[in-house]
Amino acid sequence: MAEELYADPDDRTYLYIIYVETLKLQPEWDMYSGREVVCRWYIDNAQTCSDQFVLATAPVKTKFCSFVVLSTGPEDDRSRQLTMSLTGTDGELMAVAFLDLANLSRQEVLQSDEVKLESQAGTVAVAEVQSACQQRWSRAGPIVPQAEGYFVEHTADDQASHLHAYIVGGDEEVADTAGGEDTAAAEAEAARLAKEKEDQEATERKRKEEEEQRRKAEAAAADEASKKEEERRRQAAADEERAKKDAEAKAKEEEKEREREKEKEK
């Protein structure tokens, strides 16, 4: 029997996959070729670090795959500063890049971006960064939204482990039968959660459409009532004016009748 998978009931917690596929020095920085370095990602008060690799002016595969967990509010604002650094193993900061998490992929399909790591003297290296995003799920326990973004390691997180095996592959790919069953269960649960979210969104759209139709109907009824009231007042004013004229005409006729009576008396 498959284990229970937990997700954010509000669907506002996400797992971002950030994969630095390759990194290469710019030709003018060839003096750094052969130097051992690491890359780091920073978000809020969290950071993660790559394994050591050697710089070259040709693309170097870093296999640096990171996983960021981020929870958002109802407005789904995912803007958050994401910093990438290139540092020598001796601790020298060689170059940095400043990104916005909101510009990375929000889909499960990988998005490729070219990231320039710069120093005050210019662009030192260029990284090929791939990103994707999924709804956050876990077997360990309920998802608790947090105010700040944080990293999870693929060695200690089921979702990150599954994605790392798929993206990076190699010796860490899950190949045993039990692992395959777990992966299938995870994918099935992810599909169920996606369908549930789709149904909720469809229900919300229908509710908004019905609310808009009701609002329009109420506005039309109010407009019709306003027109009828205006017509009633216009008619009342016309009747009042007509009654006034009739009264004036009657008063004049009575005055004439009195004058005729006086003439007869003479």
N, C-alpha and C positions, 0 to 999 in steps of 0.2 A: 504494500500500500504506500502510495506516495506521501511524503511529508507535507505538512501544511505550509503554505507560503504566505507571508505577511506583506501587506502593502499599506501605503498611506491611504486611509479611507477618504481623504479629501483630494487625492490624486495631485498633490502639490509638492511631492518630494521626488527628485530625479537623480539618476546616476549618469554623470558625464564621463565618457571614455575619451581620453586625450592621449594619442599615440604619436610620439616623435619618431617617425619612421626613419628619416635620415637627417644628417647634419653635415654641412660642408663649409670649410673656410673660404672666404673670399681670397682671390689670388694675391692681393696686396698684403695679406696677413699670413703668407706662407711661412714666415718665421716661427709660427705656432705649430706647424706640421710636426707630428710625432709626439706632441705633448699630451699627457694623460689628463683628462678632465672629467667633470660630472655636470649634468644638467639638474636644475631644481625648478619645481613649480611652487608658487606661493599663492594662497587665497585666504583672506581674513587673517586668522592667527595660526593657520596650518601650513605645512610644507611637506614635500616628498622629494626624494632624490633618486637619480638614476644610478646604475652601476657605472664603473669607470669605463671609458673608451678612449681611443687615441684619435686626435684630430688629423684631418687631411683636407686637401683642396678638392678631392673627389668625395662624393657622398659616402658617408659612413653610417652603417646601420646601427642604431643605438638600442633598439628593442626596449625603449623607455615608454612603458604603457602605464598611465596613471588613471585613477578613478576618483572623481569628485562627487560628493553627495551635497545637494543643495535643495533646501525647502523654500517655497515662495508663499506670498500671501494671495488673497483673492484676485489681485490685479496681475498676478503671474509675472512680476518684474524679476528678470534673471540677470540684470546688470550687476556685475561684480568684478572688481579688478582682479586680473589673473596675471601674475608676473612669472616670467621664465628667465633663469639666469644660467650663464655658462661660467663655470669656476674651475680653476686649476686644482689639482689634488693638493697643492701647497696652500690653498685657501685664497689665491688671488682671484678677485672678481674681474673677469675678462670682458663680459658683455651682458646686456639685459634686453628683454622685450616686454612691453606692457600691452596686455590684451584686455578685452572685455568678454567675460564668459557669455554674455548675451549674443555675441557674434559667432559663437561656435554652433555646430549643428544641433538642432532641436529634434532631429529625426533619428531613427535607428540606422539609416543609411549613412555611411561614412562620408564626411565632407573634408576635402583636402584644402589646406591653406599654406601659403608660404610665409614663414615668420622670420623677420630680420632681427638678429641679435646685434645690438649696437653699443658702442662705447662713445666717448666724447669725440673720438677721432673718426667715427663713421661706422659703417656696417662691417662687423667682424666675421660673422657667419650667417648662413641661411639654413633654417630647419624646415623640413617638410612635415607638417603636423596634420594628422587626421583626427577628426572628432565625430562623435555620435552621442545620442542620448536615449535613455530608456526610463520608464517609470521605475522607481526604486522598489525592490522586493527583497525579502530575506527569509531564511528558514530559522534564523536564530531567535526571533521574537518580533513583536510589533514594531512598526516603523514610528519613531518619535521625531517629529519635525524639530529642527534646531535653527536658531537665529543665524548662525554662521555656517559657511561652507567648510567641509572637511574631507580629507582623503581616506580611502579604505585600501587595504593591501589585498592583492589577489590571493595571497597565501592564507588569508584569514577571513575571506568573505566569499560566500557561495556565488553571488551574482557576478562579482568581479572576477572570480576564478573561471567561471564559464566563459565570460567575454574575453578574458586574457588568452585562454586556450584557443578561442576562435580567431582572434586577431594576430597574436604573436605566433601561436602554433609551436612546432618543434617538439622538444622533449617534454614540454609541460602540457601537451594536449591530452585531454581526457579520452582514454581509449577503452577502458574496461566496460563490461556490460552494465554493471551497476551505475557507473557514471553516465552511460548513455541513457539509461532509464531515468536518472535524475534530471538530466538535461532535457529529455522529452517532457518530463513532468513540469519542469520550470517553464519551458516554452509554451506548454498547454495552459499553465496558469497565467502566464503573461498575456496570452491570447484572450483568455477569459476576462482578465482585468481590462484589457483594451476594449473588448466588446461591451463590457459593463459600462465603461466610461463613455463609449460611443452611444449606448442606449440612454445614458443619463443626459448627454449633450442633446440628443434628439428630443427627449422629453422636455428639456429646458427650452429648446428652440420652439417646440409646439406651444408651451406655456406662454412664451413671449409673444408668439403670433396671435394666440387667442386673446391675450391681454391687449395687444395692439388693436385687434378687431373690435373688442369691447370698448376700448377707449374711443375709437372712431365712431362706433355706434352711439355712444353717450354724447360725443361732441355733436353728431348730426342731430340727435334728439334735442339737445340743448339749443342748437341753432334754429331748429324748426319751432321750438317753443318761443324763442326770442322773436322770430318773425311773426308768429301769431299774436304775441303780446304787443308788438309794434303796430300790427294791423288793427288790433282791438282799440289801442289808444288813438290811432289815427281816425278810426270810425267814431269813437266817442267824441273826439274833438270836432269832427264834422257835424255830428248830431247836435252838439252843443251850439255850434255856430249857426246851424240851421234854425234851432229853437230860438236863438237870440234874434235872428232876423225876422222870424215869424212874429215874435213878441213885439218887435219894433214896428212891424207893418200893422199889427193889430192896434197898437197904441196910436198910430197915425190915423187909422181909419176911425177909431173912436173919437179922436180929436176933431176930425172933419164932421162926424155925425153931430157932435155937440155944437159946432159952429153953424150947421144947417138948422138945428133946433132954435138957436138964438135968432137966426134970420127970420124964421117963421113967426116967432113971438113979436118981432117988430112990426 
